[in-house]
Amino acid sequence: MIKYKGTEFLLRSIKELSDPSAFFVIATPGTRYREDEVSYLEEIINLANNWGISSTFEVKFWDYTIMPFAYNAADALILPSQTEQFPMAILEAMASDLPVITTDVGGISEISRNDINCCTIKYDDTTALVNKISQLINNPVPFKEAASKAKGMILKEFTAERMANEYGVLFQDL
């Protein structure tokens, strides 16, 4: 629950979304910076109240052990970050056969193949995010096909064995 994760961008998009049935769970693990997270959460809730969208989402501070259940219950993962390194949430969602909508920032380009295994948009392009969410709601089939391709890629390219082998090669080279 920090600013660069794009929560305000997501809320702007929710405000523009015309589907009243859409409901969002903003899930985040608690960290040692709890006071900062609570302060930011208050900002988000005030913003949502001002925009009249507070009933369209919930914020949950979940332990990492809950996330597999969350992925199984969700229709998609939306990661609207302003900046990222290499987000594990995308790998976890893809491994869970979950459609992913994300911004094309940082290390995300190492994972994403736009419209093949996920949907990527530019950060802060509210229209694009609204359109992708609407497309997912109205026609989930292409998103589910991309999720299936993503799961296959994850199971092939992001295995523990492959990672161990590549670390072994790196250590040998060093």
PyMOL commands that set and color helices and strands:
alter all, ss='L'
color gray80, all
select helices_A, chain A and resi 3-5+7-16+34-51+54-56+64-73+88-95+106-110+126-138+141-157+160-173
alter helices_A, ss='H'
color red, helices_A
select strands_A, chain A and resi 24-28+57-61+77-79+100-103+119-121
alter strands_A, ss='S'
color yellow, strands_A
deselect
rebuild
show_as cartoon
